[in-house]
Amino acid sequence: MFDVEGFILVGGKSTRMGEDKAALSFDGRTSIQRTAAEMAPVTSRVCLVGARQDQGRSPLENVPDIHRHWGALGGIHAALIACRSPWALVVACDLPFLTTELFGRLESLRADPFDAIVPVQPDERPQPLCAIYRRDTCLSHAERLIEREEHTPRVLLAAVNTRWVQFAELEDLPGADHFFFNMNTPADLAQARKIIQGMNLGGKH
C-alpha cells in the first residue's frame, strides 16, 4: 500500500478565467480527470478539496474546506486533515501538465529530516501546490499559522524542514517544459490546448 494520498485543490474562485477551472476540458477530459489519472499510479487514493456542488458529478471523494475562503494554505490544511497516510501529495487543479513521472520523482526525494518536498519552477519560484507534505508535522504547523491569520503556503514552508527540488533535478523527465504551466485566463486555456495538440501530434502523453 502506498503511503501517499493525493489531493486536488478545486476551491478557487476562477475570477480571471470567468469559469470553473476544474471543469475545463482538454482533449476530452477535464482538468480534474487529467490530474487524477496522473496521480492514481503513485497514490493510495485521490480526493478533491473544496469542491462545489456542481462538481458533485465527479466520482472522487470530496473533502470540504475547514476554513472557507482561506486560500491555498486553507486547501493544504483541509487535505492534511483528511489524509490518512503519512504523506499528502497536494496539487492545484489549474496545473494541467503534471505527470505521474513528476509525482514519482518528488516522492523518491522524501527523506528525514524533510517535512515538505517542493519543486522550484524554471523562473525560480517555488510551487507549493504541486508538493508533498508530511501529514503530522505540516498539519500542526498549518493549524498554528491559521490561528495567527496566515494565508500563504510560503509561511508554512518556512516553518517546516523543506526540501527544495531545483528544476535541474526534474528537467530530464518527459514533459518537463510544461509541468508548471498555470492556467488563470482564457488566453492561458487557449495556450494549454495548443500544447496538448502539439503533444498529441508528437506522440507524447
PyMOL commands that set and color helices and strands:
alter all, ss='L'
color gray80, all
select helices_A, chain A and resi 21-23+31-42+53-55+71-82+100-108+135-147+153-159+167-169+176-178+186-202
alter helices_A, ss='H'
color red, helices_A
select strands_A, chain A and resi 4-9+25-26+29-30+46-49+61-63+87-92+116-119+130-134+162-165
alter strands_A, ss='S'
color yellow, strands_A
deselect
rebuild
show_as cartoon
